[in-house]
Amino acid sequence: MTAARPVLDAPGTDGAAASSPRLIPYVPVLLFAPCFIIYAVLFIWPQLSLLATSFVDGNQWSVAHYQRFLGDGYYWELLGRTLFLGVITTVITLVLGLPVAYLLARMQSRWAGFLLVITTFPLLVSAVVRSFGWMVLFFRDGLVSKLVVALGLASPPFQLMYTMSGVVIALAQVLLPLMVLTLYGVFRSIDRDLELAAMSLGARPSLALWLVTLRLARGGILAGSLLVFSLAISTFATPSLVGGARAHVMSTAIYEQTIELLNWPFAAALSSILLVFVLVLALVYGRVLEGRGQTEARP
């Protein structure tokens, strides 16, 4: 019997095989390059330009605009009011949106899709139009103000117009659909059999929801909260129309400095300060939530 001779590789095969792994790391970089260029042009460059403008005072570089902010208690009050508006709006939308999103995600009825569309229908209406609608309801003769007086919660004359409470109510209604949509997708991705498994081991439905579903949905809750918070503190139409001069926030102050006073460097400084505070709060919130998840995962 003749022994089978080994098959020789074609010339250059070893070289191609040796060089191909070197090309693999460059493929993701080349695929990611167009996205990075668009991101740099549309986001990074405008932010850097805004930051550079905030350090211009006349024709020279200066930190005078930041010193003005740090030395004036009025702008600290504006910042605190803005952050409070974002926090309270996020809490309200989370408390109202979480059960709605969970019920819609677990609903087996054919009406589930229709109810989801109804829930998110306000997104099809402009925020300005919705703010004008709330203005009609919040004026002294409006339905909501009259209802508050009729329930004995306030004494006449009373109106929610030009108050921080009115801004919070109107803004929560504007941003609630975004919270519902975010949490709906998260709950839909969580297998319901995990809850059933927990209940088969003796857990009550509420305990199974807390121990299984909400822990798995922690990332979605974080994403929805940050989305609502960032939009709440940066919105302009609702605080300007519903709150007026009595509910000034950072966005209205930036608009005033830019359009009315034409002080663009100070407006850029206000925008940069607000952006820094948002990033810091988002990082702290994410770290706390991540640390709590790791603590709960330990035996």
Secondary structure as UniProt FT lines:
FT   TURN            11..12
FT   HELIX           13..23
FT   TURN            24..25
FT   HELIX           26..39
FT   HELIX           40..44
FT   HELIX           45..54
FT   STRAND          56..57
FT   TURN            58..59
FT   STRAND          60..61
FT   HELIX           64..71
FT   HELIX           73..106
FT   TURN            110..111
FT   HELIX           112..120
FT   HELIX           121..124
FT   HELIX           127..138
FT   TURN            140..141
FT   HELIX           143..150
FT   TURN            151..152
FT   TURN            161..162
FT   HELIX           164..189
FT   HELIX           192..200
FT   TURN            201..202
FT   HELIX           205..208
FT   HELIX           209..213
FT   HELIX           214..216
FT   HELIX           218..234
FT   HELIX           237..238
FT   HELIX           239..243
FT   HELIX           244..247
FT   HELIX           250..255
FT   HELIX           256..260
FT   HELIX           264..297
//
